[in-house]
Amino acid sequence: MIRIAIDGPGGAGKSSLAKAVAKRLGIIYVDTGALYRTIGVYMLKNNISTSDEEGVSRALSNVNLELKFVDEKQVILLNGEPVGDEIRTPEASMAASAVSAMGKVREFLLMTQRNIAKNNSVIMDGRDIGTVILPYAEVKIFLTASPEARAKRRFEELVAKGIETTYEKVYEEMAERDKNDSTRAIAPCVPAEDAIMLDNSNLTAEGTVDAVIDIIEKVKKARSKKWNGFYAICRAIISFFSRIFIRVRFTGKENIPKEGSIVLCSNHIGIKDVFLIGISYPRQLFFLSKKEWFSIPVVSSVMRAWGAVPLDRAGRDVGALKNAIKIAKEGKTLAIFPQGHRCPGINPAETSVKSGAALIAYHSHADVLPVCIKTKDVKYKFMRKIEVIYGKPIKYSELGFEKGTIGEFKDATAKIFNEVCKLGGYTALPEADGNPETGEAK
């Protein structure tokens, strides 16, 4: 799946662009601006001032919005009736700008938009898609153009629809809306930190579509890169010696997703776990490791090249957590060991686990891949056989997140680690401690 966020000021051509890109890629287009316009029009029809936040908030209880897709086209039903061009007037635009600055309205529409993106490849356009609605989108583009170019486009669009207006009036309204959208306290129209800027002042509509498709292809190509050169060399060396000195078998590798954000969740029996997973996993693996390793010059370089992220175990390491979430958001695989320390010879179902994997999955909207490392105690350790078992991915939508509470993290953690245990034939449920620390390889 791929989620594409197109943000930018009014008149930049976001909607037309998003529709064209959706058609070319064969994915769903979600017109978020139309949702706000629909609420704005409802308020205007019912004589509710869009500057009266309390009145608008009360009126939301009488608004029933349904979003349907017919032939991959979005159809909005307002209280059972489809909306038409009435939401495309200048008055509707101004009303949409006013209500979209209200927290209750944004909250009203937030889950509707996110739920669509959970299980579909989508493209959404608006003013805060990449910053608020889909912060985990794989592709974020901030589309803009000069005020003159945008006003000219909007003026021509309105005239073509038979709406009487002047260029000067359109320009003034656009300037006012730009100011309102960029300075409002809630979800202002600003580029996401990782957004790609695209100025289409001098591009045709088709040229803008080509530019966006090119951006998407480059992002997909970068995301599909399996591993860096040093990682590949280390992987080959470790793989060679592992097959000579370790009796290991890998099963369920067909369950490994070929692309997309993944939080890999495994039990932890030994220091070699991360290497065994690394040599059997077809993409570069990233994992958390205690920061003490990074104080050794040569070891530090090797650890970073192998995908390690330093973690301070003395307390809650917010920086490491942010880095871990960033890795998962970028479409990579982050390995987590919820037990937090090595538990050799212990039934993993009888250990306590930390909820870091659930926390990272929640913030990155990543699916979770359960893995169980299983071995049997024998008289001679060199004869011991190890099995690395990959289970079927647990979709983000199956983890039960709604508000991201500690209780939800505990429940999701239990669900995730129960799947890990089941892969190895262990049936007892582990107990999640609710502490949102991340599990690291030690």
KEKOL-239816 format. One record per residue (C-alpha): x negated, y negated, z; residue number from 1. Coordinates in steps of 0.05 Angstrom, whole numbers, plus 5000, padded with zeros to 4 digits. Layout:
X  Y  Z  NUM
...
This chain:
5000  5000  5000  1
4980  4928  4991  2
5008  4865  5022  3
4995  4799  4987  4
5007  4731  5021  5
5015  4668  4978  6
5016  4604  5018  7
5014  4531  4997  8
5053  4466  4994  9
5118  4455  4956  10
5113  4449  4880  11
5049  4490  4874  12
5088  4544  4838  13
5085  4597  4892  14
5152  4630  4878  15
5144  4635  4803  16
5074  4661  4813  17
5094  4713  4864  18
5151  4738  4821  19
5105  4745  4760  20
5050  4781  4800  21
5102  4827  4831  22
5128  4846  4762  23
5058  4858  4735  24
5037  4901  4794  25
5104  4936  4803  26
5113  4916  4876  27
5168  4881  4916  28
5173  4806  4916  29
5201  4776  4981  30
5223  4703  4972  31
5214  4679  5044  32
5229  4607  5025  33
5298  4628  5001  34
5313  4655  5070  35
5299  4588  5103  36
5336  4552  5048  37
5397  4596  5060  38
5397  4579  5134  39
5389  4505  5116  40
5448  4508  5068  41
5491  4542  5121  42
5477  4485  5169  43
5493  4433  5117  44
5559  4467  5098  45
5579  4471  5171  46
5562  4398  5185  47
5505  4417  5233  48
5448  4367  5232  49
5382  4400  5215  50
5349  4353  5263  51
5392  4381  5320  52
5349  4440  5342  53
5396  4460  5398  54
5456  4460  5351  55
5419  4499  5298  56
5396  4550  5349  57
5467  4561  5374  58
5493  4568  5302  59
5445  4625  5287  60
5490  4672  5324  61
5541  4661  5268  62
5491  4675  5213  63
5487  4744  5184  64
5432  4752  5132  65
5422  4814  5090  66
5365  4825  5043  67
5376  4874  4987  68
5332  4893  4928  69
5368  4907  4862  70
5322  4927  4805  71
5264  4901  4848  72
5297  4833  4853  73
5315  4801  4919  74
5389  4787  4932  75
5407  4748  4995  76
5476  4757  5026  77
5499  4702  5073  78
5555  4730  5117  79
5569  4780  5062  80
5568  4731  5004  81
5510  4726  4954  82
5476  4658  4952  83
5462  4623  4885  84
5428  4561  4859  85
5457  4520  4916  86
5395  4537  4956  87
5350  4506  4901  88
5373  4434  4908  89
5330  4378  4937  90
5379  4374  4997  91
5368  4449  5009  92
5293  4439  5006  93
5294  4384  5058  94
5340  4425  5103  95
5295  4485  5096  96
5234  4444  5116  97
5271  4419  5178  98
5297  4486  5203  99
5232  4523  5187  100
5198  4481  5240  101
5244  4509  5294  102
5218  4567  5336  103
5286  4601  5342  104
5296  4601  5267  105
5226  4630  5254  106
5237  4683  5307  107
5304  4699  5275  108
5271  4714  5208  109
5203  4741  5230  110
5221  4814  5241  111
5264  4816  5178  112
5203  4798  5137  113
5153  4842  5174  114
5198  4903  5171  115
5200  4899  5095  116
5124  4898  5092  117
5115  4957  5139  118
5131  5010  5088  119
5126  4975  5021  120
5074  4942  4977  121
5098  4870  4977  122
5081  4799  4957  123
5109  4742  4998  124
5104  4668  4987  125
5115  4612  5037  126
5076  4565  5082  127
5053  4611  5138  128
5053  4681  5109  129
4979  4693  5118  130
4975  4659  5186  131
5038  4682  5220  132
5083  4730  5181  133
5031  4777  5152  134
4965  4761  5186  135
4944  4832  5167  136
4956  4822  5093  137
4901  4852  5050  138
4901  4792  5002  139
4913  4720  5025  140
4915  4663  4975  141
4927  4590  4989  142
4955  4560  4925  143
4953  4485  4916  144
4952  4430  4864  145
4948  4354  4863  146
5010  4317  4889  147
5022  4288  4819  148
5020  4356  4785  149
5067  4387  4836  150
5117  4329  4833  151
5117  4333  4757  152
5132  4408  4758  153
5188  4401  4809  154
5218  4342  4771  155
5219  4382  4705  156
5248  4442  4741  157
5306  4401  4770  158
5321  4366  4704  159
5323  4433  4669  160
5377  4454  4718  161
5417  4392  4703  162
5403  4358  4769  163
5398  4282  4763  164
5338  4253  4797  165
5274  4213  4783  166
5201  4230  4785  167
5190  4176  4838  168
5243  4205  4883  169
5216  4276  4876  170
5145  4251  4891  171
5168  4214  4953  172
5208  4274  4979  173
5149  4320  4965  174
5101  4274  5003  175
5148  4273  5062  176
5156  4348  5062  177
5081  4359  5056  178
5071  4315  5118  179
5125  4352  5157  180
5101  4421  5137  181
5027  4408  5152  182
5036  4373  5218  183
5092  4411  5251  184
5075  4444  5318  185
5102  4513  5299  186
5069  4551  5241  187
5042  4491  5201  188
5026  4498  5128  189
4951  4510  5132  190
4905  4561  5100  191
4889  4625  5138  192
4815  4630  5157  193
4805  4687  5108  194
4849  4658  5052  195
4822  4648  4982  196
4835  4577  4957  197
4864  4569  4887  198
4878  4501  4856  199
4922  4508  4795  200
4929  4434  4777  201
4898  4448  4708  202
4922  4520  4699  203
4982  4544  4660  204
5032  4590  4694  205
5002  4649  4657  206
4932  4626  4674  207
4950  4623  4748  208
4978  4694  4746  209
4914  4719  4712  210
4872  4684  4765  211
4911  4716  4822  212
4909  4785  4790  213
4833  4777  4784  214
4828  4759  4858  215
4870  4820  4877  216
4827  4867  4835  217
4763  4840  4865  218
4791  4848  4936  219
4814  4919  4920  220
4746  4936  4891  221
4710  4910  4952  222
4756  4948  4998  223
4748  5013  4959  224
4672  5011  4966  225
4655  5074  5006  226
4594  5051  5043  227
4533  5007  5041  228
4466  5033  5017  229
4433  5043  5085  230
4495  5078  5111  231
4494  5125  5051  232
4421  5143  5064  233
4433  5155  5139  234
4495  5195  5123  235
4457  5240  5074  236
4400  5252  5124  237
4446  5266  5183  238
4489  5311  5139  239
4428  5351  5117  240
4402  5365  5188  241
4471  5376  5216  242
4485  5432  5168  243
4418  5464  5187  244
4422  5458  5263  245
4496  5454  5278  246
4549  5506  5263  247
4605  5459  5243  248
4669  5467  5203  249
4714  5411  5178  250
4788  5424  5167  251
4847  5380  5146  252
4804  5332  5105  253
4861  5329  5054  254
4898  5287  5107  255
4847  5231  5104  256
4878  5169  5069  257
4838  5146  5009  258
4848  5073  5025  259
4880  5024  5073  260
4869  5004  5146  261
4858  5063  5192  262
4846  5071  5267  263
4815  5140  5274  264
4829  5168  5343  265
4790  5228  5370  266
4774  5264  5434  267
4702  5257  5457  268
4658  5318  5476  269
4588  5295  5458  270
4543  5241  5431  271
4542  5274  5363  272
4617  5266  5353  273
4612  5200  5315  274
4559  5230  5269  275
4600  5293  5255  276
4660  5250  5237  277
4616  5203  5197  278
4587  5257  5152  279
4655  5287  5138  280
4693  5222  5128  281
4694  5198  5055  282
4691  5124  5073  283
4645  5083  5117  284
4661  5091  5190  285
4658  5036  5242  286
4659  5049  5317  287
4648  5017  5385  288
4585  5031  5425  289
4556  5006  5490  290
4516  4942  5482  291
4454  4970  5516  292
4437  5006  5451  293
4431  4939  5416  294
4376  4914  5461  295
4327  4962  5428  296
4301  4928  5363  297
4296  4987  5315  298
4355  5025  5346  299
4397  4962  5341  300
4386  4956  5266  301
4403  5029  5255  302
4465  5026  5299  303
4492  4965  5262  304
4478  4996  5194  305
4515  5059  5217  306
4576  5015  5232  307
4569  5006  5307  308
4601  4946  5343  309
4571  4928  5410  310
4616  4933  5471  311
4604  4906  5541  312
4631  4959  5588  313
4622  4915  5650  314
4689  4882  5636  315
4741  4869  5583  316
4700  4851  5521  317
4747  4805  5483  318
4695  4792  5429  319
4687  4866  5414  320
4762  4874  5412  321
4769  4817  5362  322
4715  4847  5319  323
4748  4915  5321  324
4815  4886  5301  325
4781  4847  5245  326
4749  4911  5218  327
4816  4947  5217  328
4851  4887  5185  329
4800  4888  5128  330
4824  4956  5105  331
4766  4995  5138  332
4765  5053  5186  333
4751  5042  5259  334
4738  5103  5303  335
4763  5101  5375  336
4752  5151  5431  337
4810  5137  5480  338
4779  5178  5536  339
4726  5124  5541  340
4670  5173  5559  341
4646  5242  5539  342
4687  5300  5567  343
4650  5364  5548  344
4683  5429  5567  345
4746  5395  5592  346
4816  5404  5564  347
4828  5335  5532  348
4902  5339  5550  349
4882  5337  5623  350
4842  5272  5618  351
4865  5200  5625  352
4861  5156  5563  353
4855  5082  5549  354
4904  5045  5504  355
4853  5010  5460  356
4872  5049  5397  357
4945  5029  5404  358
4926  4956  5418  359
4882  4952  5355  360
4934  4987  5313  361
4986  4938  5336  362
4946  4876  5319  363
4920  4903  5252  364
4983  4940  5231  365
4938  4999  5216  366
4960  5072  5211  367
4928  5120  5260  368
4890  5183  5240  369
4886  5235  5296  370
4823  5278  5299  371
4806  5335  5347  372
4736  5360  5359  373
4739  5431  5386  374
4686  5479  5410  375
4679  5542  5451  376
4630  5554  5508  377
4581  5609  5491  378
4519  5636  5526  379
4471  5603  5477  380
4488  5532  5457  381
4454  5537  5390  382
4506  5590  5372  383
4564  5546  5391  384
4612  5531  5334  385
4644  5462  5328  386
4707  5447  5289  387
4728  5377  5269  388
4802  5377  5253  389
4837  5320  5216  390
4912  5313  5227  391
4964  5277  5186  392
4964  5200  5193  393
5014  5169  5241  394
5047  5110  5205  395
5046  5043  5240  396
5122  5042  5236  397
5124  5107  5277  398
5086  5078  5336  399
5147  5042  5364  400
5119  4972  5369  401
5167  4913  5376  402
5137  4861  5423  403
5069  4890  5439  404
5081  4902  5513  405
5036  4944  5558  406
5092  4995  5562  407
5093  5001  5486  408
5018  5009  5485  409
5022  5065  5537  410
5077  5101  5498  411
5040  5094  5432  412
4975  5118  5464  413
5010  5180  5492  414
5040  5194  5423  415
4973  5186  5388  416
4931  5227  5437  417
4985  5281  5441  418
4976  5291  5366  419
4900  5296  5377  420
4911  5349  5431  421
4960  5388  5388  422
4908  5394  5333  423
4864  5433  5381  424
4920  5475  5410  425
4926  5434  5474  426
4998  5420  5494  427
4997  5380  5559  428
5009  5305  5551  429
4952  5259  5571  430
4966  5200  5616  431
4953  5131  5588  432
4927  5083  5640  433
4956  5022  5604  434
4890  4986  5607  435
4880  4957  5537  436
4806  4971  5536  437
4776  5003  5474  438
4745  5071  5475  439
4672  5073  5453  440
4623  5126  5432  441
4571  5140  5485  442
